[in-house]
Amino acid sequence: MSSSEETPSRDTPTTPLYQTDETLRTHLTRVTAFRPFADLADAERDLFKAIAGERENDSKCFIVETKETIFYPQGGGQPFDTGVITVSGRKFNVEAVRNAAGGRALHFGTWEDDSTFQTLAAGDMVEQHIDGARRDLNSRSHTAGHVVSLAVRRMVEQGVDLDVIDQKASHIPGACFVEFKGLIDGKFKDEIQSQTTKFVKQALPVKLY
């Protein structure tokens, strides 16, 4: 577990700890803001349109901002993390995370026990817990997409007649793809699989830049 002890200032960017240590599954940090989801500006509410749905004006939905976060926000083709934020025995279920203006990470969710009014204040110490199994699956799917792209690039470097450029990808489990500009004939499928398998067997280190 990691921790942050300094009391944060309001409206400061959230430090994305997952960029420097993706192994973190729990972290102690401080709240920088807590507000009802309905109080967000339209542009920020729109970030959660798919997950909030008909709950857009539900008084039980809130946004938590913290000094740092281990929660990966949706982006780069990879889904957001989910999990819980705990404080004094209470649990806030994090259903979605998105980045907003100013480098702020918005954690959308609800209290596990909503039978009584619950709130948080700037400076409160909380503990973040992500769903490790979900993160691992998403991360592996993301890495796999890059490995496939790298396999095609290697084939081109080795003289295979492929005039393609990788453009974008989705790393959502069950809906993964890598999109290329150009045409890849079906006859290259086995060769792409072979080159991808070679990379996997090499167990190459994955580095963030």
C-alpha positions in Angstrom: 0.0 0.0 0.0 1.2 3.6 -0.7 0.0 6.7 1.0 -0.1 10.5 0.8 0.1 12.6 4.0 -0.1 16.2 2.8 -3.4 18.1 2.9 -4.3 19.0 -0.7 -5.4 22.2 -2.1 -8.7 22.5 -4.1 -8.7 22.5 -7.9 -5.3 20.9 -8.2 -4.6 18.2 -10.8 -4.8 14.6 -9.7 -1.5 12.8 -9.7 -2.0 9.6 -11.8 0.0 7.0 -9.8 -0.9 4.2 -12.3 1.5 5.9 -14.8 4.5 5.3 -12.6 3.5 2.1 -10.7 0.7 0.1 -12.3 1.1 -2.6 -9.6 -0.6 -0.5 -6.9 -4.0 -2.0 -5.8 -4.5 0.1 -2.7 -3.5 3.7 -1.8 -4.1 6.2 1.0 -4.7 9.7 -0.2 -6.8 12.8 0.6 -10.0 14.2 -0.8 -9.8 17.4 -2.8 -13.5 17.7 -3.7 -16.8 15.9 -3.2 -20.0 16.9 -4.8 -23.3 15.5 -6.1 -23.1 14.3 -9.7 -26.0 16.6 -10.6 -23.9 19.6 -9.7 -21.2 19.0 -12.3 -21.0 21.2 -15.4 -22.7 19.7 -18.5 -19.4 18.9 -20.1 -18.3 16.8 -17.1 -21.7 15.1 -16.7 -21.4 14.1 -20.4 -18.3 12.1 -19.6 -20.4 9.7 -17.6 -23.5 9.6 -19.9 -23.1 5.9 -20.7 -22.7 4.8 -17.1 -25.1 7.3 -15.4 -27.9 6.8 -17.8 -31.2 7.7 -16.2 -29.4 8.4 -12.9 -28.2 11.8 -14.2 -30.2 13.6 -11.5 -30.1 10.9 -8.9 -29.2 12.5 -5.5 -27.4 9.3 -4.6 -24.7 9.6 -7.2 -21.6 11.6 -6.4 -18.2 12.6 -7.7 -15.0 12.2 -5.6 -11.7 13.9 -6.4 -8.5 13.0 -4.7 -4.9 14.2 -4.5 -3.7 11.1 -6.3 -5.4 8.1 -7.8 -4.6 4.5 -8.7 -7.8 4.3 -10.7 -7.1 4.2 -14.4 -9.6 6.5 -16.3 -11.1 5.5 -19.6 -8.7 6.4 -22.3 -6.3 5.0 -24.9 -8.8 2.4 -25.8 -8.7 0.9 -22.3 -11.7 0.8 -20.0 -11.7 2.6 -16.6 -11.0 0.9 -13.3 -13.7 0.2 -10.8 -13.4 -0.5 -7.0 -14.1 1.2 -3.7 -12.9 4.2 -1.7 -13.2 3.6 2.0 -13.2 6.1 4.9 -13.9 5.3 8.6 -15.6 2.0 7.7 -17.8 3.5 5.0 -17.5 2.4 1.4 -18.0 4.5 -1.7 -18.4 2.2 -4.8 -16.5 3.6 -7.8 -18.4 2.8 -10.9 -16.4 4.8 -13.4 -13.5 7.2 -13.7 -12.8 9.9 -16.3 -10.3 12.7 -16.7 -11.6 16.2 -16.7 -10.2 19.7 -17.5 -7.2 20.7 -15.4 -5.9 17.1 -15.1 -8.5 16.2 -12.5 -9.7 12.6 -12.2 -13.4 12.3 -11.4 -14.5 9.1 -9.6 -18.2 8.5 -10.1 -20.2 6.3 -7.8 -22.5 5.8 -4.9 -22.2 5.0 -1.1 -22.7 1.3 -0.4 -25.0 2.3 2.5 -27.2 5.1 1.2 -29.7 4.9 4.0 -28.3 7.9 5.8 -26.7 11.1 4.5 -23.0 10.7 3.9 -20.4 13.1 2.7 -16.7 13.8 2.4 -14.7 17.0 2.9 -11.5 18.3 1.4 -8.6 17.0 3.4 -10.3 13.8 4.5 -8.0 10.7 4.3 -9.4 7.9 2.3 -8.2 4.6 1.0 -8.5 3.6 -2.6 -9.0 -0.1 -3.7 -9.2 -1.0 -7.3 -10.6 -4.2 -8.7 -7.3 -6.0 -9.5 -8.8 -8.7 -11.7 -10.5 -6.2 -13.9 -7.3 -4.1 -14.2 -5.2 -7.1 -15.1 -7.6 -8.2 -17.8 -7.8 -4.7 -19.3 -4.1 -4.2 -19.1 -3.4 -7.5 -20.8 -5.9 -6.8 -23.5 -4.2 -3.4 -24.1 -0.7 -4.9 -24.3 -2.0 -7.6 -26.6 -3.2 -5.0 -29.0 0.2 -3.3 -29.1 1.9 -6.7 -29.6 -0.3 -7.4 -32.7 0.6 -4.0 -34.1 4.3 -4.6 -33.4 4.1 -8.0 -35.1 2.8 -6.4 -38.3 5.5 -3.7 -38.1 8.2 -6.4 -37.8 6.8 -8.2 -40.8 7.0 -5.0 -42.9 10.6 -4.4 -41.6 11.5 -7.9 -42.8 10.2 -7.2 -46.3 6.7 -8.6 -46.3 4.6 -6.8 -48.9 2.3 -4.9 -46.5 1.6 -1.2 -47.1 -0.2 -0.5 -43.9 -0.1 1.9 -40.9 -1.7 1.2 -37.5 -4.1 4.0 -36.7 -6.3 3.2 -33.6 -7.4 0.3 -31.4 -9.9 -0.8 -28.9 -8.7 -2.8 -25.9 -12.1 -3.5 -24.4 -12.3 -7.2 -23.5 -14.7 -8.9 -25.9 -14.4 -6.1 -28.4 -10.6 -5.8 -29.0 -9.3 -4.7 -32.4 -6.4 -2.9 -34.1 -7.3 -0.8 -37.1 -4.8 -0.3 -39.9 -4.8 2.1 -42.8 -4.4 -0.1 -45.9 -5.3 -3.7 -46.7 -4.0 -6.8 -45.0 -4.9 -9.9 -47.1 -6.2 -12.9 -45.2 -3.2 -14.9 -46.4 -1.1 -13.1 -43.8 -3.2 -14.2 -40.8 -1.0 -17.2 -39.9 2.2 -15.2 -40.3 0.9 -12.4 -38.0 -0.1 -15.0 -35.5 3.3 -16.6 -35.7 5.1 -13.3 -35.2 2.8 -12.4 -32.3 3.5 -15.7 -30.6 7.2 -15.2 -30.9 6.9 -11.9 -29.1 4.8 -13.4 -26.4 7.3 -16.3 -25.8 10.1 -13.8 -25.5 8.3 -12.3 -22.4 9.6 -8.9 -23.3 9.3 -6.2 -20.6 6.5 -3.7 -20.9 7.6 -0.1 -20.3 5.6 3.1 -20.0 7.0 6.3 -21.6 
